[in-house]
Amino acid sequence: MKLNSWIELGVHDDLEEYQKRRVRVLNIMNGAVVVIAAGFTTMQIALYDDLSPAFLVVDSLNLPVALLGLYLNRQRRYTLAKLVSIIVNILIIIALKFFFHDSGVELIGLLGLIGAVFLFEEKWLIFSVSLFCIASYMVLDTGYALFSGNLVSLSLLHQLATLCLVFLFLYSARWEMAKYHQSLVSQKQWIVAQNQKLNELNDLKTRLFSIVSHDLRSPMVAFELYLKEIQKNDLSPEELRSSFPHILNDVEGINILITNLLQWSQNQLTEQEVKCERLDVARLIENNCRLFERQALSKNIKLQSCTDRSYLHAFGDKDITDTILRNLVSNAIKFSHAGKEVTISATLLQEEISIAVTDKGTGMSSVQVNDIINSKGSSTYGTACEKGSGLGLLLSQQLLRKQGGVLSINSQPDQGTTISFKLPKYKHDLIAV
């Protein structure tokens, strides 16, 4: 096995960076124990003829324990790997001390204390294993605790005080390192969040320039050409009358586009306050039906209002709700086939009122629906080659989120689309986000 291979045992991408370092440190220590235990056992067999087989067996037990620690790390049983590596190894050393009178092994208690402080995460494990390591060190260093009457020996007290200070020093160092790591994590999260905001603003700038340079310029150029032709008096009255619907369609498209651009820019660049008030849902629907009556008539589309009751009321921001409904109706007409029907409905639910706009038009694929939900909508043409900016549904979704709601989209290609949203019946249910 290569060096880097066993050092990386149990290191996975789902671990925090500081956890990865702890796993690597434990792997290095267990690997060192394997090498040292194997080397020292070999040396003792070669140099000392009077060593008993029992001593050699116990002395070499550190090797399989270290291998077990490496295996447990590989199986992602990190806590058990730490406990085995520290406690079992110390118990082996204690056995060597008392049964075979081995000397020079006292510092293993201090090594275990350092490992307990820096390797474990849970406080109760840190304190429990540290207490075990301190007690082990004192036992290994003094043999058996010496008592003089009812007084514990002065040497024992001095060792206890020193070890407590060592523990406090190590624990405070670990605590400071943890705070530093947390500050780095917080800074990284802040940088990532700021970078995401900058990317979103850059996307906003790119889309705004794209809309202004293409979607807004094209109808303005067409409108300018119409006016130049009229100014030259080269058009007959019949030709002039026939051009009016096209001019009106361009003007209406420009008006909706500019309104959406202004509203969207305000929504992106400023914190627009949600003004909650009581809304007459039926009146909102009727007003939007009248607003788009001429646009629907130009495509021979019937606009139909369908509500459970004429006195349905809900709570929300009137301007936001009106903008959402206006964009949904405009889109439904744009993507509906001539002679079809667009229905605007309001349904009373238990605690909410659901407002839906349904058309029998081109519909959308699941990919297009996901793009809208994820704010990645793009410009598309209507059934009469109406040019859209792709802002309508995006703006509606963003505005609706300010009221704590979401757009629900049900659509199938060539079968039509139903887009709905809900408003609370009671004011306290409105949650601005």
VEXTORVEX-157135 format. One record per residue (C-alpha): x, y, z. Coordinates in nm, 4 decimals, always signed. Example, Ala and Ser with C-alpha at 12.3 -4.5 7.8 and 13.67 -1.06 7.14 Angstrom:
NODE         x         y         z
NODE   +1.2300   -0.4500   +0.7800
NODE   +1.3670   -0.1060   +0.7140
***
This chain:
NODE         x         y         z
NODE   +0.0000   +0.0000   +0.0000
NODE   +0.1384   +0.3410   -0.0938
NODE   +0.2080   +0.5996   +0.1775
NODE   -0.0628   +0.8396   +0.0616
NODE   -0.3115   +0.5533   +0.0368
NODE   -0.3126   +0.4575   +0.4053
NODE   -0.2879   +0.8196   +0.5177
NODE   -0.6108   +0.8926   +0.3245
NODE   -0.8025   +0.5925   +0.4639
NODE   -1.1515   +0.7091   +0.5634
NODE   -1.1018   +1.0600   +0.4169
NODE   -1.4128   +1.1421   +0.2160
NODE   -1.5471   +1.4550   +0.0477
NODE   -1.8481   +1.4719   +0.2803
NODE   -1.6211   +1.5444   +0.5785
NODE   -1.5329   +1.8954   +0.6913
NODE   -1.1715   +1.9954   +0.6336
NODE   -1.0806   +1.9835   +1.0034
NODE   -1.2365   +1.6354   +1.0276
NODE   -1.0242   +1.5192   +0.7352
NODE   -0.7126   +1.6432   +0.9132
NODE   -0.8055   +1.4505   +1.2284
NODE   -0.8546   +1.1289   +1.0300
NODE   -0.5179   +1.1763   +0.8580
NODE   -0.3399   +1.2399   +1.1907
NODE   -0.4902   +0.9240   +1.3426
NODE   -0.3884   +0.7239   +1.0336
NODE   -0.0319   +0.8550   +1.0610
NODE   -0.0152   +0.7646   +1.4309
NODE   -0.1559   +0.4150   +1.3718
NODE   +0.0810   +0.3648   +1.0800
NODE   +0.3739   +0.4709   +1.2979
NODE   +0.2618   +0.2267   +1.5693
NODE   +0.2555   -0.0555   +1.3116
NODE   +0.6120   +0.0215   +1.1990
NODE   +0.7487   +0.0817   +1.5518
NODE   +0.5769   -0.2235   +1.7039
NODE   +0.7020   -0.4518   +1.4265
NODE   +1.0554   -0.3059   +1.4423
NODE   +1.0881   -0.3122   +1.8205
NODE   +0.9510   -0.6649   +1.8521
NODE   +1.2060   -0.7824   +1.5949
NODE   +1.4860   -0.5984   +1.7729
NODE   +1.3873   -0.7363   +2.1154
NODE   +1.3846   -1.0934   +1.9831
NODE   +1.7274   -1.0402   +1.8283
NODE   +1.8923   -0.8589   +2.1220
NODE   +1.7338   -1.0068   +2.4353
NODE   +1.7375   -1.3799   +2.4914
NODE   +1.5752   -1.3687   +2.8361
NODE   +1.2398   -1.2148   +2.7305
NODE   +0.9417   -1.4388   +2.7956
NODE   +0.7064   -1.5352   +2.5091
NODE   +0.4145   -1.3862   +2.7033
NODE   +0.5892   -1.0464   +2.7171
NODE   +0.6628   -1.0549   +2.3443
NODE   +0.3004   -1.1410   +2.2657
NODE   +0.1593   -0.8602   +2.4810
NODE   +0.4232   -0.6140   +2.3581
NODE   +0.3328   -0.6849   +1.9946
NODE   -0.0436   -0.6446   +2.0502
NODE   -0.0097   -0.2749   +1.9577
NODE   +0.0413   -0.3815   +1.5974
NODE   -0.3027   -0.5493   +1.5407
NODE   -0.4698   -0.2709   +1.7441
NODE   -0.3196   -0.0081   +1.5122
NODE   -0.4297   -0.2074   +1.2070
NODE   -0.7799   -0.2285   +1.3574
NODE   -0.7790   +0.1518   +1.3989
NODE   -0.6887   +0.1955   +1.0314
NODE   -0.9646   -0.0467   +0.9294
NODE   -1.2270   +0.1333   +1.1405
NODE   -1.1299   +0.4659   +0.9820
NODE   -1.1700   +0.3097   +0.6393
NODE   -1.5201   +0.1954   +0.7407
NODE   -1.5987   +0.5546   +0.8551
NODE   -1.6379   +0.4449   +1.2176
NODE   -1.4251   +0.7347   +1.3286
NODE   -1.5190   +0.7587   +1.6968
NODE   -1.4637   +0.3865   +1.7540
NODE   -1.1298   +0.4062   +1.5722
NODE   -1.0156   +0.6833   +1.8099
NODE   -1.1310   +0.4983   +2.1202
NODE   -0.9560   +0.1770   +2.0135
NODE   -0.6354   +0.3576   +1.9159
NODE   -0.6063   +0.5452   +2.2470
NODE   -0.7680   +0.3338   +2.5198
NODE   -0.6717   -0.0180   +2.4038
NODE   -0.3110   +0.0846   +2.3421
NODE   -0.2867   +0.2414   +2.6890
NODE   -0.4365   -0.0717   +2.8484
NODE   -0.1700   -0.2798   +2.6741
NODE   +0.1035   -0.0509   +2.8121
NODE   -0.0455   -0.0723   +3.1629
NODE   -0.0390   -0.4529   +3.1363
NODE   +0.3278   -0.4405   +3.0347
NODE   +0.4021   -0.2137   +3.3322
NODE   +0.2397   -0.4204   +3.6032
NODE   +0.2726   -0.7765   +3.4797
NODE   +0.6146   -0.7562   +3.3173
NODE   +0.7626   -0.4524   +3.5005
NODE   +0.8320   -0.2759   +3.1734
NODE   +0.9809   +0.0725   +3.2153
NODE   +1.0000   +0.3817   +2.9981
NODE   +0.6334   +0.3621   +2.8952
NODE   +0.4964   +0.6416   +3.1156
NODE   +0.4705   +0.9061   +2.8429
NODE   +0.2079   +0.7026   +2.6594
NODE   -0.0442   +0.8551   +2.9031
NODE   +0.0522   +1.2077   +2.7955
NODE   +0.0385   +1.1058   +2.4296
NODE   -0.3114   +0.9698   +2.4853
NODE   -0.4136   +1.2960   +2.6564
NODE   -0.2982   +1.4999   +2.3576
NODE   -0.4840   +1.2662   +2.1222
NODE   -0.8009   +1.2832   +2.3310
NODE   -0.8084   +1.6642   +2.3214
NODE   -0.7374   +1.7061   +1.9529
NODE   -0.9003   +1.4013   +1.7924
NODE   -1.2458   +1.3885   +1.9503
NODE   -1.5305   +1.6292   +1.8774
NODE   -1.7863   +1.5541   +2.1498
NODE   -1.7052   +1.7292   +2.4773
NODE   -1.8083   +1.4353   +2.6962
NODE   -1.5702   +1.2085   +2.5040
NODE   -1.2882   +1.4627   +2.5304
NODE   -1.3250   +1.4889   +2.9076
NODE   -1.3862   +1.1169   +2.9650
NODE   -1.0917   +0.9921   +2.7588
NODE   -0.8678   +1.2709   +2.8933
NODE   -0.9495   +1.1684   +3.2509
NODE   -0.8653   +0.8081   +3.1640
NODE   -0.5327   +0.9134   +3.0082
NODE   -0.4393   +1.1333   +3.3087
NODE   -0.5157   +0.8491   +3.5491
NODE   -0.3163   +0.6072   +3.3316
NODE   -0.0152   +0.8374   +3.3232
NODE   -0.0162   +0.8759   +3.7005
NODE   -0.0432   +0.5003   +3.7508
NODE   +0.2328   +0.4286   +3.4967
NODE   +0.4625   +0.6938   +3.6445
NODE   +0.4203   +0.6113   +4.0150
NODE   +0.3431   +0.2430   +4.0043
NODE   +0.0747   +0.2252   +4.2714
NODE   -0.0643   +0.5330   +4.4423
NODE   +0.1195   +0.5844   +4.7679
NODE   -0.0819   +0.6677   +5.0764
NODE   +0.0469   +0.7938   +5.4082
NODE   -0.2349   +0.7636   +5.6551
NODE   -0.5282   +0.9595   +5.5192
NODE   -0.3091   +1.1848   +5.3062
NODE   -0.2361   +1.1263   +4.9409
NODE   +0.1332   +1.1588   +4.8658
NODE   +0.2557   +1.5062   +4.7724
NODE   +0.4101   +1.3701   +4.4538
NODE   +0.0737   +1.2436   +4.3371
NODE   -0.0893   +1.5833   +4.3966
NODE   +0.1868   +1.7629   +4.2083
NODE   +0.1443   +1.5319   +3.9095
NODE   -0.2316   +1.5768   +3.9147
NODE   -0.2010   +1.9581   +3.9180
NODE   +0.0544   +1.9511   +3.6354
NODE   -0.1583   +1.7221   +3.4188
NODE   -0.4672   +1.9388   +3.4760
NODE   -0.2697   +2.2407   +3.3567
NODE   -0.1503   +2.0444   +3.0521
NODE   -0.5108   +1.9496   +2.9776
NODE   -0.6339   +2.3102   +3.0123
NODE   -0.3548   +2.4344   +2.7850
NODE   -0.4298   +2.1754   +2.5185
NODE   -0.8060   +2.2249   +2.5398
NODE   -0.7790   +2.6055   +2.5169
NODE   -0.5473   +2.5698   +2.2156
NODE   -0.7987   +2.3375   +2.0523
NODE   -1.0832   +2.5791   +2.1312
NODE   -0.8958   +2.8700   +1.9715
NODE   -0.8204   +2.6591   +1.6636
NODE   -1.1888   +2.5659   +1.6364
NODE   -1.2914   +2.9336   +1.6579
NODE   -1.0370   +3.0246   +1.3912
NODE   -1.1633   +2.7470   +1.1663
NODE   -1.5225   +2.8627   +1.2157
NODE   -1.4254   +3.2180   +1.1243
NODE   -1.2637   +3.0879   +0.8043
NODE   -1.5784   +2.8893   +0.7235
NODE   -1.7950   +3.1982   +0.7841
NODE   -1.5703   +3.4099   +0.5638
NODE   -1.5826   +3.1490   +0.2905
NODE   -1.9615   +3.1336   +0.3070
NODE   -1.9804   +3.5139   +0.2931
NODE   -1.7468   +3.5234   -0.0080
NODE   -1.9498   +3.2537   -0.1858
NODE   -2.2744   +3.4417   -0.1133
NODE   -2.1270   +3.7708   -0.2373
NODE   -1.9903   +3.6009   -0.5470
NODE   -2.3330   +3.4540   -0.6171
NODE   -2.4939   +3.7970   -0.5810
NODE   -2.2370   +3.9479   -0.8168
NODE   -2.3046   +3.6748   -1.0714
NODE   -2.6782   +3.7363   -1.0422
NODE   -2.6291   +4.1105   -1.0907
NODE   -2.4056   +4.0417   -1.3891
NODE   -2.6726   +3.8138   -1.5380
NODE   -2.9287   +4.0872   -1.4724
NODE   -2.7151   +4.3432   -1.6539
NODE   -2.6613   +4.1067   -1.9476
NODE   -3.0316   +4.0292   -1.9772
NODE   -3.1334   +4.3940   -1.9502
NODE   -2.8910   +4.4936   -2.2261
NODE   -3.0110   +4.2027   -2.4396
NODE   -3.3747   +4.3059   -2.3958
NODE   -3.3083   +4.6718   -2.4619
NODE   -3.0916   +4.6022   -2.7666
NODE   -3.3184   +4.3432   -2.9281
NODE   -3.6683   +4.3088   -2.7848
NODE   -3.7238   +4.6815   -2.7384
NODE   -3.5375   +4.8071   -3.0434
NODE   -3.7102   +4.5804   -3.2974
NODE   -4.0696   +4.7031   -3.2405
NODE   -3.9463   +5.0623   -3.2139
NODE   -3.7784   +5.0331   -3.5552
NODE   -4.0976   +4.8844   -3.7039
NODE   -4.3044   +5.1599   -3.5452
NODE   -4.0667   +5.4218   -3.6888
NODE   -4.1017   +5.2747   -4.0385
NODE   -4.4824   +5.2849   -4.0129
NODE   -4.4716   +5.6509   -3.9156
NODE   -4.2310   +5.7365   -4.1993
NODE   -4.4595   +5.5681   -4.4508
NODE   -4.7568   +5.7616   -4.3140
NODE   -4.5584   +6.0848   -4.3273
NODE   -4.4798   +6.0320   -4.6964
NODE   -4.8511   +5.9908   -4.7686
NODE   -4.7658   +5.6873   -4.9794
NODE   -5.0300   +5.4745   -4.8058
NODE   -5.3896   +5.4556   -4.9173
NODE   -5.6651   +5.4827   -4.6541
NODE   -5.7196   +5.1074   -4.6789
NODE   -5.3490   +5.0375   -4.6320
NODE   -5.3398   +5.2817   -4.3449
NODE   -5.6321   +5.1126   -4.1711
NODE   -5.4804   +4.7700   -4.2251
NODE   -5.1521   +4.8823   -4.0667
NODE   -5.3172   +5.0114   -3.7489
NODE   -5.3556   +4.6667   -3.5836
NODE   -4.9841   +4.6005   -3.6345
NODE   -4.8910   +4.9405   -3.4966
NODE   -5.1236   +4.8931   -3.2009
NODE   -4.9813   +4.5481   -3.1342
NODE   -4.6268   +4.6893   -3.1330
NODE   -4.7250   +4.9758   -2.9026
NODE   -4.8987   +4.7410   -2.6590
NODE   -4.5975   +4.5093   -2.6623
NODE   -4.3609   +4.8006   -2.5961
NODE   -4.5807   +4.9254   -2.3133
NODE   -4.5905   +4.5851   -2.1410
NODE   -4.2180   +4.5384   -2.1935
NODE   -4.1256   +4.8777   -2.0472
NODE   -4.3601   +4.8223   -1.7508
NODE   -4.2031   +4.4827   -1.6795
NODE   -3.8522   +4.6192   -1.7213
NODE   -3.9119   +4.8983   -1.4723
NODE   -4.0870   +4.6703   -1.2239
NODE   -3.8242   +4.3982   -1.2539
NODE   -3.5339   +4.6430   -1.2172
NODE   -3.6966   +4.7922   -0.9086
NODE   -3.7535   +4.4452   -0.7672
NODE   -3.3915   +4.3432   -0.8292
NODE   -3.2128   +4.6570   -0.7183
NODE   -3.4273   +4.7750   -0.4268
NODE   -3.6234   +4.6202   -0.1423
NODE   -3.9800   +4.6774   -0.2542
NODE   -4.2115   +4.6935   +0.0454
NODE   -4.5139   +4.4640   +0.0455
NODE   -4.8278   +4.6643   +0.1262
NODE   -5.0886   +4.4214   +0.2500
NODE   -5.4515   +4.5165   +0.1927
NODE   -5.7906   +4.3591   +0.1348
NODE   -5.8371   +4.2708   -0.2328
NODE   -6.1568   +4.2238   -0.4277
NODE   -6.0462   +3.9269   -0.6364
NODE   -6.3450   +3.9326   -0.8740
NODE   -6.2862   +4.3004   -0.9511
NODE   -5.9164   +4.2403   -1.0169
NODE   -6.0064   +3.9685   -1.2648
NODE   -6.2700   +4.1813   -1.4381
NODE   -6.0305   +4.4770   -1.4690
NODE   -5.7699   +4.2575   -1.6358
NODE   -6.0311   +4.1099   -1.8695
NODE   -6.1226   +4.4603   -1.9848
NODE   -5.7553   +4.5573   -2.0146
NODE   -5.6796   +4.2711   -2.2562
NODE   -6.0144   +4.2614   -2.4323
NODE   -5.8838   +4.4257   -2.7496
NODE   -5.5691   +4.2120   -2.7564
NODE   -5.7805   +3.8964   -2.7233
NODE   -6.0258   +4.0189   -2.9864
NODE   -5.7452   +4.0714   -3.2377
NODE   -5.6758   +3.6961   -3.2178
NODE   -6.0433   +3.5981   -3.1928
NODE   -5.9814   +3.4685   -2.8394
NODE   -6.2595   +3.4683   -2.5826
NODE   -6.1627   +3.5966   -2.2377
NODE   -6.3781   +3.4346   -1.9727
NODE   -6.3981   +3.5126   -1.6007
NODE   -6.4974   +3.2209   -1.3814
NODE   -6.5245   +3.2630   -1.0037
NODE   -6.7042   +3.0672   -0.7336
NODE   -6.8482   +3.3842   -0.5842
NODE   -6.8538   +3.7496   -0.6808
NODE   -6.7557   +3.8595   -0.3323
NODE   -6.4303   +3.6670   -0.2966
NODE   -6.1731   +3.8643   -0.0990
NODE   -5.8099   +3.7974   -0.0171
NODE   -5.5147   +3.9807   +0.1327
NODE   -5.2042   +4.0881   -0.0565
NODE   -5.0252   +4.3750   -0.2271
NODE   -5.2622   +4.5167   -0.4918
NODE   -4.9890   +4.6377   -0.7296
NODE   -4.7967   +4.3100   -0.7035
NODE   -5.1074   +4.0963   -0.7516
NODE   -5.2240   +4.3106   -1.0437
NODE   -4.8817   +4.2851   -1.2117
NODE   -4.8782   +3.9068   -1.1702
NODE   -5.2291   +3.8675   -1.3097
NODE   -5.1584   +4.1063   -1.5985
NODE   -4.8518   +3.9088   -1.7052
NODE   -5.0282   +3.5731   -1.6781
NODE   -5.3243   +3.6911   -1.8907
NODE   -5.0958   +3.8553   -2.1472
NODE   -4.8907   +3.5360   -2.1793
NODE   -5.2034   +3.3197   -2.2074
NODE   -5.3342   +3.5306   -2.4975
NODE   -4.9953   +3.5406   -2.6651
NODE   -4.9561   +3.1620   -2.6658
NODE   -5.3200   +3.0764   -2.7420
NODE   -5.4373   +2.9759   -3.0878
NODE   -5.6929   +3.1881   -3.2663
NODE   -6.0527   +3.1019   -3.1790
NODE   -5.9623   +2.9445   -2.8470
NODE   -6.0538   +3.0517   -2.4948
NODE   -5.8580   +3.1932   -2.2008
NODE   -6.0154   +3.1447   -1.8588
NODE   -5.9330   +3.3418   -1.5456
NODE   -6.0716   +3.1702   -1.2387
NODE   -6.0753   +3.2217   -0.8630
NODE   -6.1532   +2.9309   -0.6325
NODE   -6.2237   +2.9461   -0.2609
NODE   -6.0137   +2.6970   -0.0665
NODE   -6.0115   +2.6306   +0.3064
NODE   -5.7803   +2.9148   +0.4093
NODE   -5.6753   +3.0536   +0.0712
NODE   -5.8054   +3.1725   -0.2630
NODE   -5.6501   +3.0175   -0.5710
NODE   -5.6304   +3.2340   -0.8838
NODE   -5.5599   +3.0517   -1.2095
NODE   -5.5185   +3.1488   -1.5753
NODE   -5.5852   +2.8675   -1.8253
NODE   -5.5276   +2.8632   -2.2006
NODE   -5.5532   +2.6038   -2.4765
NODE   -5.2382   +2.7142   -2.6535
NODE   -4.8947   +2.5811   -2.7361
NODE   -4.8142   +2.4634   -2.3846
NODE   -4.4673   +2.4002   -2.2455
NODE   -4.2332   +2.1070   -2.2014
NODE   -4.1101   +1.9969   -1.8585
NODE   -3.7730   +2.1563   -1.9372
NODE   -3.9345   +2.4929   -2.0079
NODE   -4.1407   +2.4692   -1.6890
NODE   -3.8272   +2.3912   -1.4836
NODE   -3.6464   +2.6858   -1.6421
NODE   -3.9254   +2.9186   -1.5316
NODE   -3.9308   +2.7739   -1.1802
NODE   -3.5521   +2.8169   -1.1601
NODE   -3.5708   +3.1747   -1.2964
NODE   -3.4110   +3.0833   -1.6296
NODE   -3.6988   +3.1733   -1.8605
NODE   -3.6104   +3.2864   -2.2124
NODE   -3.7747   +3.4929   -2.4849
NODE   -4.0176   +3.3049   -2.7135
NODE   -4.2635   +3.3909   -2.9898
NODE   -4.6400   +3.3709   -2.9552
NODE   -4.8809   +3.1955   -3.1923
NODE   -4.9135   +3.5176   -3.3988
NODE   -4.5372   +3.5780   -3.3912
NODE   -4.5689   +3.8136   -3.0947
NODE   -4.2247   +3.8859   -2.9553
NODE   -4.1809   +3.8325   -2.5820
NODE   -3.9025   +3.9385   -2.3486
NODE   -3.9135   +3.6354   -2.1230
NODE   -3.9633   +3.8670   -1.8273
NODE   -4.3356   +3.8154   -1.7613
NODE   -4.3316   +3.4853   -1.5723
NODE   -3.9917   +3.5555   -1.4176
NODE   -4.1161   +3.8856   -1.2781
NODE   -4.4411   +3.7275   -1.1604
NODE   -4.2555   +3.4552   -0.9739
NODE   -4.0185   +3.6994   -0.8055
NODE   -4.3003   +3.9336   -0.7019
NODE   -4.5096   +3.6450   -0.5727
NODE   -4.2227   +3.5293   -0.3522
NODE   -4.2344   +3.8656   -0.1774
NODE   -4.5811   +3.7643   -0.0574
NODE   -4.4618   +3.4214   +0.0501
NODE   -4.6144   +3.2405   -0.2485
NODE   -4.5020   +3.0493   -0.5569
NODE   -4.6318   +2.9954   -0.9077
NODE   -4.7839   +2.6565   -0.9811
NODE   -4.7454   +2.5581   -1.3466
NODE   -4.9304   +2.2709   -1.5131
NODE   -4.8550   +2.2447   -1.8831
NODE   -4.8263   +1.9961   -2.1674
NODE   -4.6951   +2.0692   -2.5176
NODE   -4.9807   +2.1530   -2.7604
NODE   -5.2396   +2.1004   -2.4863
NODE   -5.2307   +2.4345   -2.3085
NODE   -5.1175   +2.5725   -1.9775
NODE   -5.2657   +2.6498   -1.6373
NODE   -5.0690   +2.8821   -1.4108
NODE   -5.2028   +2.9512   -1.0644
NODE   -5.1074   +3.1187   -0.7381
NODE   -5.2682   +3.1488   -0.3971
NODE   -5.3528   +3.4410   -0.1712
NODE   -5.4449   +3.4108   +0.1967
NODE   -5.7991   +3.4856   +0.3133
NODE   -5.6682   +3.6465   +0.6284
NODE   -5.4103   +3.9186   +0.6751
NODE   -5.2001   +3.7366   +0.9359
NODE   -5.1375   +3.4525   +0.6882
NODE   -4.9430   +3.6810   +0.4537
NODE   -4.5711   +3.6232   +0.4938
NODE   -4.3394   +3.8566   +0.3035
NODE   -4.0006   +3.7177   +0.2107
***
